[in-house]
Amino acid sequence: MTVSSSRRPAGSPTSSEGGERPIARSRDLVPVVAALVLFAATAVVGGFIQRADGTLGTSWPPLLAHWMPHVGPGTPAAVAAAVLLVAYGPAVAARLPWRALLASAWAAALVWTFSLALIDGWQRGIAGRLTTRHEYVPAVPRFHDILPTLQTFSQHIVGGHPGYWPAHVAGHPPGAVLTFVLLDRLGLGGGAWAGVFCIVAGTSVAVAALVTLRCLCSESTARRAAPFLVLTPGAIWVGASADGYFACVAAWALALLALAATRRVRAPVAAALGSGLLFGLAVHVSYGLTLIALPGLAVLLAARNLRPLPYVLGAVAAVVAVFAVLGFRWWDAYPLLVERYDQGLGGVRPYSYWLFGDLATAVASAGLASVAGMGRVLRFPLRRHRGLVLLCCAFLLAIVAADLSGMSKAETERIWLPFTLWLPASAALLPRGDHRGWLAAQACAALLINHLLLTGW
């Protein structure tokens, strides 16, 4: 007896949980090939532009990096972590109890990220990252008296004035540097503690994403996404940059919002208020995180519940009000940031190149499995995997908006971590039988980038 193609049983080659016809699976390669062409084209064109006039501000465009093949103390651990995650990640993620999965995902992300960072050595990879003249740690002593310094913070954003801030301090609201000031007050000062803090915080994004996916999609979807959220090339820039910490703040704001909107917690109002506080903190550690409102809206749409919104907005307003009372007004500082941005490389780097170059860096950070997964996200009808589709599309829209703004020309492999670290979740839509292959692609990309290039920011 034959079975018609329109009534195949679950688990057949056309089932989303089983295998798929070769033609359907080959379509996953179309966006991957396009992404590779984009990256190669921007690398070649960028090389010509940089050699011609140096306006790109990086010796290995589109990434902020130098060509420097090397190995380091983290190499054996990184390779071992990659092999184990590729070989056993999908099976372990499918079988572990939920809470054990969350703990294991964070632990695995920590191992993977620390190992990648240590390929460049302890000082270059972790302890010294946040101590260069552009970074936050050197600015900590200027906050001996926090309140007066905060009140005059905006006066030192624009360059050329006495005592103007280093580039990264000026380029962010004061919540960013205040984090490292508070660490210093707690006895955790210096570059080593700052680097470790950013890695520990940044790797928790995988946990926040799993919590969110379980609320908005299903536990099965979250489990399928787990290995990809851990084994991401973006871990290169989580270890160790402050943008990993910024990604953490935004991720847990979304996770708490998802818990509140789906009422997966005993106190959804408290979760909504906590989410709002983190959203408020997010826009005070990075101006660009105003775009996290797009994924936030996607969470509410996926949950079909707007009830948390007043609590979230109230908590955001409270954070904004506190900073304003203390002397920092976001709306006054942002125009000054634009002026400072145009004074530096941002005013020199050509928009026409970085409009495409930034997207190429997003490919490097999110990985080819994310590209294949996003191809499925954009092909799937909304009624299937509604939560995952809405969430991934919102992050993609945030990336496009940031790209079009022209305020993120270069270095977006780290600047866009709050967005790109979520894109590997889309790989949950890929056929299970292909997961190890796509995980291997993620691992190889990260290992190649970190061993062939010396990344910097």
C-alpha positions as a Python dict, from the first residue, in 0.01 Angstrom:
ca = {
    (1, 'M'): (0, 0, 0),
    (2, 'T'): (136, 343, -95),
    (3, 'V'): (114, 664, 100),
    (4, 'S'): (37, 979, -93),
    (5, 'S'): (284, 1265, -59),
    (6, 'S'): (14, 1484, 87),
    (7, 'R'): (-45, 1249, 380),
    (8, 'R'): (292, 1132, 496),
    (9, 'P'): (319, 1025, 857),
    (10, 'A'): (513, 1232, 1109),
    (11, 'G'): (883, 1161, 1093),
    (12, 'S'): (880, 1106, 718),
    (13, 'P'): (1134, 1284, 497),
    (14, 'T'): (908, 1589, 468),
    (15, 'S'): (847, 1616, 840),
    (16, 'S'): (1015, 1907, 1019),
    (17, 'E'): (1136, 1669, 1292),
    (18, 'G'): (1281, 1410, 1060),
    (19, 'G'): (1486, 1406, 743),
    (20, 'E'): (1408, 1622, 443),
    (21, 'R'): (1432, 1583, 72),
    (22, 'P'): (1772, 1680, -70),
    (23, 'I'): (1622, 1970, -264),
    (24, 'A'): (1476, 2120, 56),
    (25, 'R'): (1803, 2082, 245),
    (26, 'S'): (2008, 2220, -42),
    (27, 'R'): (1809, 2543, -17),
    (28, 'D'): (1983, 2602, 316),
    (29, 'L'): (2306, 2650, 123),
    (30, 'V'): (2173, 2936, -89),
    (31, 'P'): (2192, 3207, 180),
    (32, 'V'): (2519, 3056, 304),
    (33, 'V'): (2682, 3092, -38),
    (34, 'A'): (2547, 3447, -65),
    (35, 'A'): (2690, 3531, 280),
    (36, 'L'): (3031, 3388, 187),
    (37, 'V'): (3031, 3590, -136),
    (38, 'L'): (2941, 3903, 62),
    (39, 'F'): (3223, 3845, 309),
    (40, 'A'): (3477, 3769, 36),
    (41, 'A'): (3373, 4072, -168),
    (42, 'T'): (3395, 4311, 125),
    (43, 'A'): (3733, 4164, 221),
    (44, 'V'): (3875, 4211, -130),
    (45, 'V'): (3723, 4554, -192),
    (46, 'G'): (3809, 4664, 160),
    (47, 'G'): (4170, 4561, 110),
    (48, 'F'): (4197, 4779, -199),
    (49, 'I'): (4036, 5078, -26),
    (50, 'Q'): (4253, 5047, 285),
    (51, 'R'): (4572, 5022, 80),
    (52, 'A'): (4464, 5317, -134),
    (53, 'D'): (4373, 5573, 129),
    (54, 'G'): (4354, 5405, 471),
    (55, 'T'): (4003, 5535, 537),
    (56, 'L'): (3865, 5203, 664),
    (57, 'G'): (4073, 5215, 981),
    (58, 'T'): (4150, 4844, 990),
    (59, 'S'): (4424, 4639, 827),
    (60, 'W'): (4201, 4335, 764),
    (61, 'P'): (3858, 4462, 662),
    (62, 'P'): (3579, 4406, 722),
    (63, 'L'): (3695, 4279, 1065),
    (64, 'L'): (3893, 4496, 1304),
    (65, 'A'): (4194, 4268, 1306),
    (66, 'H'): (4549, 4208, 1185),
    (67, 'W'): (4667, 3909, 985),
    (68, 'M'): (4875, 3717, 1239),
    (69, 'P'): (4859, 3335, 1232),
    (70, 'H'): (4929, 3213, 1583),
    (71, 'V'): (4849, 2955, 1848),
    (72, 'G'): (4832, 3004, 2222),
    (73, 'P'): (4763, 2840, 2557),
    (74, 'G'): (4392, 2829, 2481),
    (75, 'T'): (4433, 2637, 2154),
    (76, 'P'): (4412, 2279, 2290),
    (77, 'A'): (4114, 2361, 2511),
    (78, 'A'): (3931, 2544, 2231),
    (79, 'V'): (3978, 2255, 1989),
    (80, 'A'): (3873, 2001, 2252),
    (81, 'A'): (3566, 2204, 2347),
    (82, 'A'): (3468, 2233, 1981),
    (83, 'V'): (3504, 1859, 1919),
    (84, 'L'): (3302, 1766, 2228),
    (85, 'L'): (3025, 2015, 2157),
    (86, 'V'): (2995, 1903, 1796),
    (87, 'A'): (2999, 1534, 1883),
    (88, 'Y'): (2779, 1533, 2193),
    (89, 'G'): (2610, 1873, 2216),
    (90, 'P'): (2280, 1789, 2038),
    (91, 'A'): (2232, 1457, 2222),
    (92, 'V'): (2315, 1600, 2564),
    (93, 'A'): (2091, 1902, 2508),
    (94, 'A'): (1802, 1670, 2420),
    (95, 'R'): (1834, 1451, 2732),
    (96, 'L'): (1943, 1668, 3025),
    (97, 'P'): (1682, 1785, 3276),
    (98, 'W'): (1591, 2147, 3201),
    (99, 'R'): (1772, 2314, 3489),
    (100, 'A'): (2077, 2099, 3431),
    (101, 'L'): (2069, 2203, 3066),
    (102, 'L'): (2073, 2572, 3163),
    (103, 'A'): (2368, 2522, 3396),
    (104, 'S'): (2552, 2307, 3141),
    (105, 'A'): (2495, 2557, 2861),
    (106, 'W'): (2645, 2836, 3069),
    (107, 'A'): (2939, 2618, 3176),
    (108, 'A'): (3006, 2509, 2818),
    (109, 'A'): (2983, 2868, 2692),
    (110, 'L'): (3232, 2973, 2961),
    (111, 'V'): (3479, 2704, 2859),
    (112, 'W'): (3441, 2783, 2489),
    (113, 'T'): (3475, 3160, 2536),
    (114, 'F'): (3765, 3150, 2781),
    (115, 'S'): (3947, 2901, 2556),
    (116, 'L'): (3909, 3126, 2252),
    (117, 'A'): (4027, 3430, 2448),
    (118, 'L'): (4331, 3244, 2578),
    (119, 'I'): (4445, 3165, 2225),
    (120, 'D'): (4580, 3521, 2242),
    (121, 'G'): (4722, 3461, 2590),
    (122, 'W'): (4605, 3580, 2931),
    (123, 'Q'): (4727, 3939, 2902),
    (124, 'R'): (4636, 4003, 2537),
    (125, 'G'): (4319, 3797, 2540),
    (126, 'I'): (4161, 3885, 2875),
    (127, 'A'): (4353, 4097, 3128),
    (128, 'G'): (4466, 4368, 2889),
    (129, 'R'): (4160, 4400, 2667),
    (130, 'L'): (3985, 4667, 2871),
    (131, 'T'): (4296, 4859, 2978),
    (132, 'T'): (4400, 5023, 2650),
    (133, 'R'): (4373, 5400, 2616),
    (134, 'H'): (4034, 5376, 2441),
    (135, 'E'): (3875, 5157, 2708),
    (136, 'Y'): (3691, 5187, 3038),
    (137, 'V'): (3938, 5075, 3305),
    (138, 'P'): (4179, 5370, 3259),
    (139, 'A'): (3885, 5607, 3317),
    (140, 'V'): (3788, 5453, 3653),
    (141, 'P'): (4016, 5678, 3866),
    (142, 'R'): (3834, 5985, 3733),
    (143, 'F'): (3523, 5868, 3924),
    (144, 'H'): (3681, 5921, 4266),
    (145, 'D'): (3371, 6131, 4339),
    (146, 'I'): (3101, 5959, 4138),
    (147, 'L'): (2822, 6215, 4161),
    (148, 'P'): (3018, 6525, 4049),
    (149, 'T'): (3180, 6324, 3767),
    (150, 'L'): (2841, 6199, 3652),
    (151, 'Q'): (2699, 6552, 3657),
    (152, 'T'): (2972, 6671, 3421),
    (153, 'F'): (2994, 6351, 3215),
    (154, 'S'): (2836, 6499, 2900),
    (155, 'Q'): (3074, 6796, 2905),
    (156, 'H'): (3364, 6564, 2822),
    (157, 'I'): (3209, 6366, 2535),
    (158, 'V'): (3318, 6589, 2248),
    (159, 'G'): (3687, 6569, 2169),
    (160, 'G'): (3919, 6868, 2175),
    (161, 'H'): (3802, 6992, 2514),
    (162, 'P'): (4014, 6953, 2829),
    (163, 'G'): (3970, 6614, 2989),
    (164, 'Y'): (3760, 6459, 2712),
    (165, 'W'): (3676, 6094, 2762),
    (166, 'P'): (3850, 5800, 2589),
    (167, 'A'): (3670, 5680, 2278),
    (168, 'H'): (3472, 5395, 2432),
    (169, 'V'): (3373, 5591, 2742),
    (170, 'A'): (3258, 5884, 2530),
    (171, 'G'): (3079, 5650, 2292),
    (172, 'H'): (2850, 5508, 2561),
    (173, 'P'): (2624, 5643, 2834),
    (174, 'P'): (2787, 5648, 3179),
    (175, 'G'): (2624, 5322, 3289),
    (176, 'A'): (2898, 5141, 3098),
    (177, 'V'): (3197, 5291, 3277),
    (178, 'L'): (3009, 5306, 3610),
    (179, 'T'): (2989, 4925, 3601),
    (180, 'F'): (3368, 4905, 3614),
    (181, 'V'): (3380, 5179, 3876),
    (182, 'L'): (3150, 4968, 4097),
    (183, 'L'): (3364, 4660, 4035),
    (184, 'D'): (3663, 4861, 4150),
    (185, 'R'): (3476, 4971, 4463),
    (186, 'L'): (3403, 4606, 4538),
    (187, 'G'): (3774, 4526, 4526),
    (188, 'L'): (3760, 4381, 4176),
    (189, 'G'): (3952, 4654, 4000),
    (190, 'G'): (4188, 4624, 3706),
    (191, 'G'): (4177, 4470, 3364),
    (192, 'A'): (4178, 4104, 3470),
    (193, 'W'): (3863, 4131, 3681),
    (194, 'A'): (3699, 4348, 3415),
    (195, 'G'): (3771, 4090, 3144),
    (196, 'V'): (3652, 3798, 3355),
    (197, 'F'): (3336, 3986, 3449),
    (198, 'C'): (3250, 4057, 3086),
    (199, 'I'): (3304, 3693, 2987),
    (200, 'V'): (3099, 3553, 3275),
    (201, 'A'): (2818, 3799, 3203),
    (202, 'G'): (2833, 3763, 2826),
    (203, 'T'): (2819, 3383, 2827),
    (204, 'S'): (2495, 3396, 3028),
    (205, 'V'): (2324, 3523, 2712),
    (206, 'A'): (2292, 3158, 2608),
    (207, 'V'): (2094, 3086, 2926),
    (208, 'A'): (1871, 3391, 2882),
    (209, 'A'): (1802, 3292, 2522),
    (210, 'L'): (1708, 2938, 2624),
    (211, 'V'): (1467, 3069, 2888),
    (212, 'T'): (1311, 3302, 2631),
    (213, 'L'): (1279, 3032, 2366),
    (214, 'R'): (1115, 2792, 2609),
    (215, 'C'): (857, 3058, 2698),
    (216, 'L'): (779, 3173, 2345),
    (217, 'C'): (830, 2855, 2143),
    (218, 'S'): (869, 2522, 2316),
    (219, 'E'): (1119, 2335, 2527),
    (220, 'S'): (1199, 2117, 2225),
    (221, 'T'): (1292, 2424, 2019),
    (222, 'A'): (1509, 2559, 2300),
    (223, 'R'): (1690, 2227, 2333),
    (224, 'R'): (1759, 2214, 1960),
    (225, 'A'): (1896, 2568, 1971),
    (226, 'A'): (2114, 2515, 2279),
    (227, 'P'): (2435, 2382, 2115),
    (228, 'F'): (2427, 2661, 1857),
    (229, 'L'): (2381, 2930, 2123),
    (230, 'V'): (2692, 2796, 2296),
    (231, 'L'): (2921, 2717, 2002),
    (232, 'T'): (2900, 3056, 1835),
    (233, 'P'): (3183, 3249, 1667),
    (234, 'G'): (3054, 3555, 1852),
    (235, 'A'): (3225, 3412, 2159),
    (236, 'I'): (3550, 3550, 2015),
    (237, 'W'): (3430, 3902, 2088),
    (238, 'V'): (3251, 3819, 2412),
    (239, 'G'): (3596, 3733, 2544),
    (240, 'A'): (3672, 3994, 2643),
    (241, 'S'): (3480, 4306, 2548),
    (242, 'A'): (3230, 4516, 2738),
    (243, 'D'): (2979, 4447, 2461),
    (244, 'G'): (2945, 4095, 2602),
    (245, 'Y'): (2825, 4254, 2925),
    (246, 'F'): (2590, 4486, 2733),
    (247, 'A'): (2448, 4179, 2555),
    (248, 'C'): (2389, 4017, 2894),
    (249, 'V'): (2185, 4313, 3024),
    (250, 'A'): (1967, 4318, 2712),
    (251, 'A'): (1925, 3939, 2703),
    (252, 'W'): (1800, 3911, 3060),
    (253, 'A'): (1564, 4204, 3003),
    (254, 'L'): (1408, 4000, 2723),
    (255, 'A'): (1407, 3678, 2925),
    (256, 'L'): (1226, 3840, 3218),
    (257, 'L'): (980, 3999, 2976),
    (258, 'A'): (910, 3658, 2821),
    (259, 'L'): (855, 3505, 3164),
    (260, 'A'): (616, 3787, 3257),
    (261, 'A'): (426, 3782, 2928),
    (262, 'T'): (377, 3404, 2931),
    (263, 'R'): (318, 3400, 3308),
    (264, 'R'): (580, 3129, 3357),
    (265, 'V'): (670, 3274, 3699),
    (266, 'R'): (474, 3309, 4021),
    (267, 'A'): (514, 3687, 4022),
    (268, 'P'): (479, 3811, 3662),
    (269, 'V'): (450, 4173, 3775),
    (270, 'A'): (786, 4151, 3954),
    (271, 'A'): (938, 3993, 3641),
    (272, 'A'): (797, 4275, 3426),
    (273, 'L'): (939, 4538, 3663),
    (274, 'G'): (1276, 4362, 3662),
    (275, 'S'): (1266, 4352, 3283),
    (276, 'G'): (1196, 4725, 3271),
    (277, 'L'): (1484, 4803, 3505),
    (278, 'L'): (1719, 4605, 3282),
    (279, 'F'): (1583, 4772, 2967),
    (280, 'G'): (1647, 5106, 3138),
    (281, 'L'): (2000, 4999, 3228),
    (282, 'A'): (2054, 4872, 2872),
    (283, 'V'): (1997, 5212, 2714),
    (284, 'H'): (2231, 5364, 2973),
    (285, 'V'): (2519, 5131, 2891),
    (286, 'S'): (2485, 5157, 2512),
    (287, 'Y'): (2301, 5411, 2298),
    (288, 'G'): (2249, 5146, 2033),
    (289, 'L'): (2050, 4928, 2270),
    (290, 'T'): (1746, 5148, 2216),
    (291, 'L'): (1697, 4904, 1926),
    (292, 'I'): (1641, 4621, 2175),
    (293, 'A'): (1285, 4758, 2186),
    (294, 'L'): (1223, 4569, 1859),
    (295, 'P'): (1291, 4222, 2007),
    (296, 'G'): (1102, 4335, 2316),
    (297, 'L'): (796, 4405, 2102),
    (298, 'A'): (844, 4068, 1931),
    (299, 'V'): (833, 3896, 2272),
    (300, 'L'): (498, 4058, 2352),
    (301, 'L'): (357, 3975, 2008),
    (302, 'A'): (472, 3615, 2031),
    (303, 'A'): (316, 3582, 2377),
    (304, 'R'): (2, 3765, 2260),
    (305, 'N'): (5, 3958, 2586),
    (306, 'L'): (58, 4332, 2636),
    (307, 'R'): (-20, 4332, 3008),
    (308, 'P'): (347, 4357, 3118),
    (309, 'L'): (400, 4670, 2905),
    (310, 'P'): (287, 4937, 3159),
    (311, 'Y'): (510, 4787, 3428),
    (312, 'V'): (806, 4764, 3189),
    (313, 'L'): (765, 5122, 3067),
    (314, 'G'): (723, 5247, 3424),
    (315, 'A'): (1046, 5080, 3534),
    (316, 'V'): (1232, 5213, 3228),
    (317, 'A'): (1107, 5563, 3308),
    (318, 'A'): (1229, 5524, 3667),
    (319, 'V'): (1582, 5438, 3553),
    (320, 'V'): (1585, 5731, 3309),
    (321, 'A'): (1460, 5962, 3584),
    (322, 'V'): (1729, 5847, 3829),
    (323, 'F'): (2007, 5914, 3579),
    (324, 'A'): (1854, 6251, 3493),
    (325, 'V'): (1834, 6352, 3860),
    (326, 'L'): (2196, 6245, 3907),
    (327, 'G'): (2299, 6471, 3621),
    (328, 'F'): (2300, 6264, 3302),
    (329, 'R'): (2031, 6321, 3042),
    (330, 'W'): (2038, 6071, 2759),
    (331, 'W'): (1863, 6305, 2514),
    (332, 'D'): (2120, 6580, 2572),
    (333, 'A'): (2419, 6346, 2545),
    (334, 'Y'): (2330, 6167, 2222),
    (335, 'P'): (2381, 6470, 1990),
    (336, 'L'): (2720, 6519, 2154),
    (337, 'L'): (2804, 6156, 2082),
    (338, 'V'): (2721, 6210, 1714),
    (339, 'E'): (2960, 6505, 1709),
    (340, 'R'): (3235, 6301, 1875),
    (341, 'Y'): (3174, 6012, 1636),
    (342, 'D'): (3223, 6238, 1336),
    (343, 'Q'): (3547, 6372, 1489),
    (344, 'G'): (3706, 6030, 1486),
    (345, 'L'): (3723, 5741, 1242),
    (346, 'G'): (3345, 5744, 1218),
    (347, 'G'): (3368, 6065, 1020),
    (348, 'V'): (3633, 5919, 787),
    (349, 'R'): (3512, 5566, 726),
    (350, 'P'): (3304, 5552, 405),
    (351, 'Y'): (2936, 5476, 464),
    (352, 'S'): (2902, 5314, 121),
    (353, 'Y'): (3156, 5045, 211),
    (354, 'W'): (3050, 4980, 570),
    (355, 'L'): (2684, 4951, 473),
    (356, 'F'): (2787, 4610, 334),
    (357, 'G'): (3100, 4555, 543),
    (358, 'D'): (2903, 4567, 867),
    (359, 'L'): (2670, 4297, 742),
    (360, 'A'): (2974, 4086, 657),
    (361, 'T'): (3101, 4121, 1014),
    (362, 'A'): (2759, 4005, 1136),
    (363, 'V'): (2804, 3691, 926),
    (364, 'A'): (3142, 3628, 1093),
    (365, 'S'): (2999, 3682, 1441),
    (366, 'A'): (2674, 3487, 1401),
    (367, 'G'): (2823, 3207, 1189),
    (368, 'L'): (2707, 3017, 882),
    (369, 'A'): (2461, 2801, 1075),
    (370, 'S'): (2283, 3122, 1171),
    (371, 'V'): (2273, 3227, 807),
    (372, 'A'): (2119, 2894, 708),
    (373, 'G'): (1877, 2912, 998),
    (374, 'M'): (1772, 3267, 913),
    (375, 'G'): (1707, 3149, 559),
    (376, 'R'): (1450, 2910, 707),
    (377, 'V'): (1310, 3180, 937),
    (378, 'L'): (1242, 3403, 638),
    (379, 'R'): (1084, 3115, 441),
    (380, 'F'): (866, 2974, 717),
    (381, 'P'): (507, 3098, 746),
    (382, 'L'): (442, 3288, 1067),
    (383, 'R'): (198, 3030, 1198),
    (384, 'R'): (481, 2778, 1224),
    (385, 'H'): (740, 2846, 1496),
    (386, 'R'): (573, 3184, 1558),
    (387, 'G'): (786, 3281, 1855),
    (388, 'L'): (1120, 3193, 1696),
    (389, 'V'): (1032, 3360, 1366),
    (390, 'L'): (917, 3683, 1532),
    (391, 'L'): (1218, 3698, 1763),
    (392, 'C'): (1480, 3629, 1496),
    (393, 'C'): (1319, 3871, 1251),
    (394, 'A'): (1318, 4140, 1519),
    (395, 'F'): (1691, 4095, 1579),
    (396, 'L'): (1755, 4103, 1205),
    (397, 'L'): (1551, 4422, 1176),
    (398, 'A'): (1753, 4576, 1463),
    (399, 'I'): (2076, 4492, 1277),
    (400, 'V'): (1946, 4648, 956),
    (401, 'A'): (1838, 4963, 1141),
    (402, 'A'): (2177, 4991, 1310),
    (403, 'D'): (2349, 4940, 977),
    (404, 'L'): (2143, 5207, 799),
    (405, 'S'): (2201, 5457, 1081),
    (406, 'G'): (2568, 5493, 989),
    (407, 'M'): (2658, 5508, 1359),
    (408, 'S'): (2820, 5165, 1355),
    (409, 'K'): (3080, 5178, 1081),
    (410, 'A'): (3320, 4891, 1156),
    (411, 'E'): (3379, 4692, 1476),
    (412, 'T'): (3023, 4560, 1456),
    (413, 'E'): (3147, 4206, 1515),
    (414, 'R'): (3152, 4315, 1882),
    (415, 'I'): (2915, 4617, 1884),
    (416, 'W'): (2625, 4407, 1755),
    (417, 'L'): (2676, 4119, 1999),
    (418, 'P'): (2344, 4200, 2174),
    (419, 'F'): (2177, 4109, 1844),
    (420, 'T'): (2403, 3854, 1674),
    (421, 'L'): (2434, 3626, 1978),
    (422, 'W'): (2064, 3542, 1937),
    (423, 'L'): (2074, 3455, 1567),
    (424, 'P'): (2220, 3103, 1619),
    (425, 'A'): (1884, 3012, 1776),
    (426, 'S'): (1744, 3008, 1422),
    (427, 'A'): (1953, 2695, 1354),
    (428, 'A'): (1695, 2504, 1560),
    (429, 'L'): (1489, 2499, 1240),
    (430, 'L'): (1759, 2306, 1051),
    (431, 'P'): (1712, 1927, 1015),
    (432, 'R'): (1837, 1736, 1318),
    (433, 'G'): (2054, 1518, 1100),
    (434, 'D'): (2245, 1824, 983),
    (435, 'H'): (2308, 1976, 1326),
    (436, 'R'): (2654, 1831, 1379),
    (437, 'G'): (2765, 1952, 1039),
    (438, 'W'): (2642, 2303, 1103),
    (439, 'L'): (2795, 2303, 1451),
    (440, 'A'): (3125, 2202, 1296),
    (441, 'A'): (3096, 2498, 1058),
    (442, 'Q'): (3043, 2729, 1356),
    (443, 'A'): (3343, 2588, 1540),
    (444, 'C'): (3574, 2595, 1238),
    (445, 'A'): (3487, 2957, 1165),
    (446, 'A'): (3566, 3063, 1521),
    (447, 'L'): (3890, 2865, 1537),
    (448, 'L'): (4010, 2993, 1201),
    (449, 'I'): (3933, 3357, 1280),
    (450, 'N'): (4097, 3342, 1621),
    (451, 'H'): (4407, 3157, 1501),
    (452, 'L'): (4466, 3346, 1175),
    (453, 'L'): (4378, 3695, 1291),
    (454, 'L'): (4469, 3903, 1594),
    (455, 'T'): (4142, 4074, 1675),
    (456, 'G'): (4135, 4409, 1847),
    (457, 'W'): (3904, 4692, 1949),
}
